[in-house]
Amino acid sequence: MAADAAALADVYNHDLTPLQKHIAFFDRDKDGVIYPSETYQGFRAIGCGVGLSAFSAVFIHGLLGPRTVPENMKAPAFKFPIYVKCIHKGKHGSDSGVYDAQGRFVPEKFEEIFKKHAHTRPDALTGKELNEMLQENREPNDIRGRVGGYTEWKLLYSLCKDRDGFLHKETVRAVYDGSLFEKMERERKESPPPLCKWFHWIDTEQRIGREEVEEKQRRAWATFFEEERREKVRANEKAERERQIQKLRAEQARNREVNQKRMDDEAACRFAEEEVRREAREAERKRLRERAAEAQAAEERGDKSGKWPRWTQGK
């Protein structure tokens, strides 16, 4: 195993082909074998985000790893390493042909890219011209090559185009020998984050701009505090409305209770009065029945001098 590792790392003791130089940037420990974690670190070093770096590592190693395994060597399972020494075996179709079958740089093919597709400027490609080149490079039934070429060029364009949308010829040339990646990593280490540079420029060269920023900041804070105050006022008003509603509901409940009690008392009084009247009516009917009974008894006795004449003996 040690002998195999030494043989793989020995590739750096000889002149590298341009294709090997291109891929060697991602061999972070220079042992001749590139693992997905190293590719991820390489993409992060040149400024790619976490998601793009992870996707690129999985995609590249899934596409190239199995094809670059040296003869008489078994690659570690599920690690998909890329071997720098045999990177030429991973060369895919539907490409520009700038690398030959051995990974060597072909200047004529490189110049042909810009002669055929650089319509706007002779030394740069626009996004539309890049799409034209990718369309022309397509080979029939070469899905893997098409996807690989499209991904590589689109990633390069997104990372290295200028503010006008041009991908410059020298930038593309630097990609083919790997020097662009080292330059991007170096510049990223030496350069402070863009936000720090912006604040430094504002503080040292644009005092008026700084005062404007400070004024906007004060206004922003004033707006924030005013909105916070208004929110508190609205909350207090809402709480006061809730208290008034609760108070009104309680008063309405008390009024309903008082009215119900009054109505119950009035109903009880009416019932009592009705009972008194009913008892009086019953007493009167009883008295009349007694008088009628006495008159009838007197009539049956033949007593014509009864105290009550017949017409008063209503039954």
Backbone torsions as a table, in degrees:
resi	resn	phi	psi	omega
1	MET	NA	-41.8	178.3
2	ALA	-63.7	-38.7	179.1
3	ALA	-65.2	-40.7	178.2
4	ASP	-63.5	-43.7	179.5
5	ALA	-62.2	-41.8	178.7
6	ALA	-64.7	-38.1	179.6
7	ALA	-66.9	-37.2	179.4
8	LEU	-69.8	-41.1	179.3
9	ALA	-72.2	-18.9	-178.5
10	ASP	-65.2	-13.3	-179.8
11	VAL	-60.0	-28.0	-179.0
12	TYR	-80.4	-7.5	176.4
13	ASN	-86.6	-0.4	179.2
14	HIS	-124.3	170.4	177.4
15	ASP	-67.5	128.1	179.8
16	LEU	-86.3	145.7	172.2
17	THR	-73.7	159.3	177.6
18	PRO	-54.4	-37.0	178.4
19	LEU	-66.8	-38.4	176.6
20	GLN	-67.2	-38.4	176.2
21	LYS	-63.5	-39.1	179.9
22	HIS	-59.9	-41.9	-175.9
23	ILE	-88.9	-20.0	-174.2
24	ALA	-65.6	-23.3	178.2
25	PHE	-57.1	-34.5	-176.2
26	PHE	-84.4	-5.9	173.9
27	ASP	-84.9	84.8	-168.9
28	ARG	-67.3	-30.8	-180.0
29	ASP	-102.6	4.6	174.9
30	LYS	53.5	44.8	176.3
31	ASP	-103.3	7.0	178.4
32	GLY	85.3	-3.0	-179.4
33	VAL	-128.1	130.5	-179.1
34	ILE	-110.8	121.6	178.1
35	TYR	-100.5	160.9	-178.9
36	PRO	-54.2	-35.5	179.4
37	SER	-63.7	-35.4	178.6
38	GLU	-70.6	-39.1	176.7
39	THR	-63.3	-40.5	176.3
40	TYR	-59.8	-46.0	179.1
41	GLN	-62.3	-38.4	179.4
42	GLY	-64.0	-44.4	178.7
43	PHE	-66.6	-36.8	176.0
44	ARG	-65.1	-35.1	-178.4
45	ALA	-66.4	-28.2	-179.5
46	ILE	-96.0	7.7	171.0
47	GLY	104.3	8.0	178.6
48	CYS	-77.9	151.8	178.8
49	GLY	-73.3	173.2	-177.7
50	VAL	-63.1	-48.0	-178.0
51	GLY	-63.2	-46.0	-179.8
52	LEU	-65.4	-39.7	-180.0
53	SER	-64.2	-43.7	180.0
54	ALA	-65.5	-44.6	179.0
55	PHE	-62.2	-43.2	-178.7
56	SER	-62.9	-41.4	-179.9
57	ALA	-62.2	-46.0	-179.4
58	VAL	-65.4	-44.4	-177.0
59	PHE	-65.3	-48.5	-175.9
60	ILE	-65.7	-44.7	-177.5
61	HIS	-72.1	-34.3	175.5
62	GLY	-65.9	-31.1	-178.0
63	LEU	-84.4	-42.5	-171.8
64	LEU	-101.5	-29.0	-172.9
65	GLY	-51.8	-56.9	-177.0
66	PRO	-63.0	-23.5	-175.3
67	ARG	-85.6	-15.2	-176.7
68	THR	-103.0	6.4	-179.8
69	VAL	-67.6	126.7	179.3
70	PRO	-63.8	157.2	177.1
71	GLU	-64.9	149.8	179.4
72	ASN	61.7	26.0	177.5
73	MET	-137.1	139.6	-180.0
74	LYS	-107.2	124.5	-179.4
75	ALA	-74.5	148.0	176.1
76	PRO	-58.9	140.8	-177.0
77	ALA	-66.5	136.2	173.3
78	PHE	63.2	15.3	178.7
79	LYS	-106.3	-21.1	175.8
80	PHE	48.2	55.1	179.6
81	PRO	-72.2	153.4	173.1
82	ILE	-109.7	128.4	-177.3
83	TYR	-98.3	120.3	-176.0
84	VAL	-59.6	-38.7	-176.4
85	LYS	-61.2	-33.3	-174.6
86	CYS	-112.5	25.2	-176.3
87	ILE	-63.1	-24.9	-180.0
88	HIS	-63.3	-22.4	177.7
89	LYS	-71.1	-20.0	-178.9
90	GLY	-89.2	2.5	179.8
91	LYS	-61.7	125.3	-176.1
92	HIS	-100.2	165.4	177.9
93	GLY	-80.3	-174.3	-179.3
94	SER	55.8	34.5	179.2
95	ASP	-108.8	-176.0	-176.9
96	SER	-82.5	-13.2	-178.9
97	GLY	79.7	11.4	179.8
98	VAL	-68.4	-30.5	170.2
99	TYR	-96.0	135.4	174.8
100	ASP	-87.2	-172.7	-175.1
101	ALA	-64.3	-20.9	179.3
102	GLN	-99.0	3.5	179.4
103	GLY	85.8	15.3	179.8
104	ARG	-88.7	151.9	-178.1
105	PHE	-79.0	134.1	-179.9
106	VAL	-114.4	99.6	-175.0
107	PRO	-58.0	-37.2	-177.4
108	GLU	-62.2	-42.0	179.1
109	LYS	-66.3	-36.2	178.5
110	PHE	-64.1	-47.7	179.6
111	GLU	-64.0	-31.9	-178.7
112	GLU	-63.3	-32.0	178.9
113	ILE	-55.7	-48.9	-174.5
114	PHE	-81.2	-29.0	176.6
115	LYS	-66.4	-37.4	-174.8
116	LYS	-88.8	-29.2	-169.2
117	HIS	-121.5	-14.8	-179.6
118	ALA	-84.0	83.4	-176.4
119	HIS	-85.8	-35.1	-176.8
120	THR	-77.7	-49.6	176.4
121	ARG	-132.5	142.1	-176.7
122	PRO	-72.0	-16.3	-175.4
123	ASP	-115.0	20.3	-178.1
124	ALA	-158.8	159.4	178.8
125	LEU	-119.5	138.9	170.7
126	THR	-89.3	171.7	177.9
127	GLY	-61.7	-38.3	178.9
128	LYS	-66.3	-40.9	179.3
129	GLU	-68.1	-33.7	176.5
130	LEU	-64.6	-42.1	176.7
131	ASN	-62.4	-37.4	177.7
132	GLU	-61.8	-42.5	179.4
133	MET	-64.7	-44.5	179.8
134	LEU	-62.4	-38.4	178.6
135	GLN	-63.6	-41.0	-178.6
136	GLU	-71.3	-30.9	-177.0
137	ASN	-76.9	-10.0	-176.0
138	ARG	-62.9	137.5	175.1
139	GLU	-111.1	146.0	-178.1
140	PRO	-60.3	137.4	174.7
141	ASN	59.8	27.4	179.9
142	ASP	-114.2	68.7	-177.1
143	ILE	-63.7	-44.1	-178.6
144	ARG	-61.2	-45.8	179.9
145	GLY	-65.0	-39.5	179.2
146	ARG	-63.0	-46.9	-179.6
147	VAL	-64.1	-43.1	179.4
148	GLY	-62.2	-47.6	179.8
149	GLY	-63.7	-43.4	179.7
150	TYR	-61.0	-45.7	-178.2
151	THR	-63.8	-44.6	-178.2
152	GLU	-62.3	-49.3	-175.9
153	TRP	-70.7	-39.0	179.7
154	LYS	-67.1	-37.7	176.6
155	LEU	-65.5	-43.3	177.5
156	LEU	-60.7	-43.2	-178.3
157	TYR	-65.0	-42.5	-178.5
158	SER	-66.9	-31.8	-178.3
159	LEU	-84.6	-32.2	-166.4
160	CYS	-119.2	0.1	177.7
161	LYS	-68.5	151.9	177.9
162	ASP	-85.4	-175.8	-175.0
163	ARG	-67.3	-19.7	177.9
164	ASP	-91.7	1.5	177.9
165	GLY	85.6	22.3	-179.9
166	PHE	-104.2	135.5	172.3
167	LEU	-101.7	111.3	-169.4
168	HIS	-79.2	153.4	-176.5
169	LYS	-61.9	-43.5	-179.2
170	GLU	-65.7	-32.7	176.9
171	THR	-65.2	-43.8	179.2
172	VAL	-64.9	-40.2	178.7
173	ARG	-62.0	-39.5	-179.7
174	ALA	-67.3	-26.2	177.0
175	VAL	-67.2	-39.8	-174.1
176	TYR	-67.6	-26.1	177.2
177	ASP	-106.2	6.0	175.4
178	GLY	81.2	-4.8	-176.8
179	SER	-70.2	-24.4	-179.5
180	LEU	-64.5	-40.1	-178.5
181	PHE	-63.4	-43.4	179.3
182	GLU	-64.4	-39.0	178.6
183	LYS	-64.6	-43.5	-180.0
184	MET	-64.1	-40.7	178.4
185	GLU	-65.2	-43.0	-179.6
186	ARG	-63.9	-45.0	179.9
187	GLU	-64.9	-35.1	-179.6
188	ARG	-69.8	-34.2	177.6
189	LYS	-71.7	-40.5	-175.9
190	GLU	-77.3	-29.2	-174.6
191	SER	-89.8	132.2	174.9
192	PRO	-68.6	163.6	178.2
193	PRO	-56.9	148.0	-177.3
194	PRO	-54.6	-36.0	-179.2
195	LEU	-65.9	-38.8	177.8
196	CYS	-64.9	-42.9	178.9
197	LYS	-62.9	-37.8	-179.6
198	TRP	-65.7	-44.5	179.0
199	PHE	-65.2	-38.2	178.3
200	HIS	-63.3	-42.3	179.5
201	TRP	-64.9	-41.1	178.8
202	ILE	-63.1	-42.2	-173.5
203	ASP	-72.5	-34.6	-172.7
204	THR	-99.3	-32.9	-171.2
205	GLU	-115.9	-17.0	-175.7
206	GLN	-128.8	74.0	-178.4
207	ARG	-65.2	-39.5	177.9
208	ILE	-61.9	-41.8	177.7
209	GLY	-63.0	-38.4	178.8
210	ARG	-64.3	-43.6	178.6
211	GLU	-62.6	-36.8	177.8
212	GLU	-65.6	-40.9	177.7
213	VAL	-63.4	-43.1	179.5
214	GLU	-63.9	-40.5	178.5
215	GLU	-63.9	-42.4	177.1
216	LYS	-62.9	-36.1	178.7
217	GLN	-65.8	-43.3	178.5
218	ARG	-62.0	-42.2	179.0
219	ARG	-64.2	-38.9	179.8
220	ALA	-63.4	-43.8	178.8
221	TRP	-66.2	-40.6	178.4
222	ALA	-61.4	-42.8	177.5
223	THR	-62.3	-40.4	179.6
224	PHE	-62.7	-47.9	-178.5
225	PHE	-66.7	-38.0	178.5
226	GLU	-63.8	-42.8	177.7
227	GLU	-64.1	-37.9	177.6
228	GLU	-64.6	-41.8	178.6
229	ARG	-63.2	-43.9	179.1
230	ARG	-62.7	-37.4	178.4
231	GLU	-64.3	-39.6	177.6
232	LYS	-65.8	-41.7	178.5
233	VAL	-61.2	-45.4	178.6
234	ARG	-61.2	-39.5	179.2
235	ALA	-65.5	-41.1	179.1
236	ASN	-66.0	-41.8	178.4
237	GLU	-62.8	-40.6	178.4
238	LYS	-64.1	-42.1	178.8
239	ALA	-64.1	-39.3	178.9
240	GLU	-65.3	-40.6	176.7
241	ARG	-62.1	-40.4	178.2
242	GLU	-62.6	-41.1	178.6
243	ARG	-64.3	-42.7	179.4
244	GLN	-63.5	-40.9	178.8
245	ILE	-63.9	-43.1	178.5
246	GLN	-63.6	-40.2	178.9
247	LYS	-64.5	-43.4	179.0
248	LEU	-63.7	-41.6	179.0
249	ARG	-63.8	-40.5	178.7
250	ALA	-64.7	-41.6	179.1
251	GLU	-65.1	-41.5	177.3
252	GLN	-62.5	-39.0	178.3
253	ALA	-64.2	-41.2	177.9
254	ARG	-64.1	-42.9	179.4
255	ASN	-62.5	-41.9	178.0
256	ARG	-61.7	-40.2	-179.9
257	GLU	-65.0	-43.2	179.2
258	VAL	-64.3	-45.7	179.9
259	ASN	-62.5	-40.5	178.9
260	GLN	-63.8	-40.5	179.0
261	LYS	-65.7	-42.2	177.9
262	ARG	-62.5	-43.5	179.2
263	MET	-64.4	-38.6	177.8
264	ASP	-64.6	-41.2	179.3
265	ASP	-64.9	-43.4	179.1
266	GLU	-63.0	-40.8	178.2
267	ALA	-63.5	-39.5	178.8
268	ALA	-64.9	-39.6	178.3
269	CYS	-65.0	-43.8	178.8
270	ARG	-62.2	-39.5	178.9
271	PHE	-64.1	-41.7	179.7
272	ALA	-65.4	-42.4	178.7
273	GLU	-63.6	-41.8	178.6
274	GLU	-63.1	-36.5	177.5
275	GLU	-65.0	-40.7	179.0
276	VAL	-63.9	-45.4	179.6
277	ARG	-63.9	-39.5	178.7
278	ARG	-63.0	-43.8	179.1
279	GLU	-63.4	-37.1	178.7
280	ALA	-66.0	-41.8	178.2
281	ARG	-63.1	-40.5	178.9
282	GLU	-63.7	-40.8	179.4
283	ALA	-65.1	-40.9	178.9
284	GLU	-65.0	-44.0	178.6
285	ARG	-61.6	-38.8	178.7
286	LYS	-63.4	-42.0	-179.9
287	ARG	-63.9	-42.8	179.9
288	LEU	-65.2	-39.0	178.3
289	ARG	-63.4	-39.9	179.1
290	GLU	-63.9	-43.8	178.8
291	ARG	-62.3	-42.0	-179.8
292	ALA	-64.0	-38.8	179.7
293	ALA	-65.3	-40.4	179.0
294	GLU	-65.4	-42.0	-179.1
295	ALA	-65.9	-39.5	179.8
296	GLN	-65.1	-40.9	179.2
297	ALA	-64.5	-39.1	179.7
298	ALA	-67.2	-38.6	-180.0
299	GLU	-66.7	-39.5	178.8
300	GLU	-66.3	-29.2	177.9
301	ARG	-78.7	-11.2	-178.3
302	GLY	83.9	15.0	179.5
303	ASP	-81.7	104.1	-178.5
304	LYS	-86.0	-6.2	-178.5
305	SER	-102.8	35.0	-179.8
306	GLY	-61.1	154.6	-177.6
307	LYS	-66.7	-28.5	-176.2
308	TRP	-119.9	121.3	176.2
309	PRO	-64.9	166.4	-173.2
310	ARG	-63.3	-36.0	-175.3
311	TRP	-69.0	-11.6	177.5
312	THR	-94.3	1.0	-173.9
313	GLN	-102.3	45.8	179.8
314	GLY	-59.1	133.3	-178.9
315	LYS	-100.4	NA	NA
